[in-house]
């Protein structure tokens, strides 16, 4: 292992910031899941905005780390990062990298799970809308203007609600 360089310190900083942002994203995704289950639309709106900011920050730090790896003559992929760590990093930095990979995997799984919850909620909403749009044998319940179009039993026309 060589002595720490400015590049090593910069890569360590990137890893620390990536880990902090990814941990925050994982926590946010847990909250998003609770909001999805509870149907809390306001919490979902806040979560969406915060998620976009976190993803942007994660991307920025990842790009910086990749550029630093390339500048140090390592490939900008997982193998390059592992080779860099094996040659330059202390045990604590290697552990930070492993922790980053772990929290990234957790966040990815939470995001996948939330996507399934969203799909389920969407299917339920579409099914409910289908009931309103198809109506009974008298035709659709609502017309294009949003008014009820159910025929009166006596056949006297439309009943508006």
MOLIN-V589091 format. One record per residue. N is the residue number from 1. SS is DSSP state (H for helix, E for strand, L for the rest). OMEGA is omega in whole degrees, -180 to 180 (999 if undefined). NEAR is the number of other C-alpha atoms within 8 Angstrom. Layout:
# MOLIN-V589091
N;SS;OMEGA;NEAR
N;SS;OMEGA;NEAR
This chain:
# MOLIN-V589091
1;L;-179;6
2;L;178;5
3;L;-178;5
4;L;177;8
5;L;175;6
6;H;178;6
7;H;179;9
8;H;180;10
9;H;179;9
10;H;178;10
11;H;177;11
12;H;179;9
13;H;178;8
14;H;180;12
15;H;180;13
16;H;-179;9
17;H;176;10
18;H;-179;12
19;H;180;12
20;H;-180;8
21;H;-179;11
22;H;177;14
23;H;177;10
24;H;178;9
25;H;179;12
26;H;178;13
27;H;179;8
28;H;180;11
29;H;175;13
30;H;177;9
31;H;178;9
32;H;179;12
33;H;178;11
34;H;179;8
35;H;178;12
36;H;-180;13
37;H;-178;8
38;H;-179;6
39;L;-178;6
40;L;-175;9
41;H;-179;8
42;H;178;6
43;H;178;9
44;H;177;11
45;H;179;8
46;H;-179;8
47;H;-178;12
48;H;-180;8
49;H;180;8
50;H;180;9
51;H;179;10
52;H;179;8
53;H;-180;8
54;H;180;12
55;H;177;9
56;H;179;8
57;H;179;9
58;H;-180;12
59;H;180;8
60;H;-179;8
61;H;178;12
62;H;179;10
63;H;178;8
64;H;180;9
65;H;-180;12
66;H;178;10
67;H;178;9
68;H;176;11
69;H;179;15
70;H;179;10
71;H;179;7
72;L;177;7
73;L;174;6
74;L;178;11
75;L;-175;9
76;L;177;11
77;L;-178;7
78;H;180;6
79;H;178;8
80;H;179;11
81;H;179;12
82;H;179;8
83;H;178;9
84;H;-179;11
85;H;180;11
86;H;-176;8
87;H;-169;8
88;H;-165;11
89;L;173;12
90;L;-178;7
91;H;-179;6
92;H;178;7
93;H;177;10
94;H;178;10
95;H;177;8
96;H;177;11
97;H;179;9
98;H;177;8
99;H;177;9
100;H;178;12
101;H;-179;8
102;H;-179;8
103;H;176;12
104;H;178;11
105;H;178;8
106;H;-180;9
107;H;179;12
108;H;180;8
109;H;177;8
110;H;179;12
111;H;177;9
112;H;179;8
113;H;178;8
114;H;176;12
115;H;177;8
116;H;177;8
117;H;178;11
118;H;179;9
119;H;179;8
120;H;-180;8
121;H;178;8
122;H;178;8
123;H;179;8
124;H;179;8
125;H;179;8
126;H;178;8
127;H;178;8
128;H;177;8
129;H;178;8
130;H;178;8
131;H;-180;8
132;H;-176;10
133;H;-178;9
134;H;178;9
135;L;-180;10
136;E;-178;7
137;L;-180;4
138;L;-179;7
139;E;-178;9
140;L;-179;12
141;L;-176;12
142;E;178;12
143;L;-179;9
144;L;-180;5
145;L;178;5
146;L;-180;6
147;L;179;9
148;E;180;11
149;L;180;12
150;L;180;11
151;E;177;10
152;L;-179;9
153;L;-179;5
154;L;179;4
155;L;-177;6
156;L;179;7
157;L;-174;6
158;E;176;9
159;L;179;9
160;L;178;6
161;L;999;4
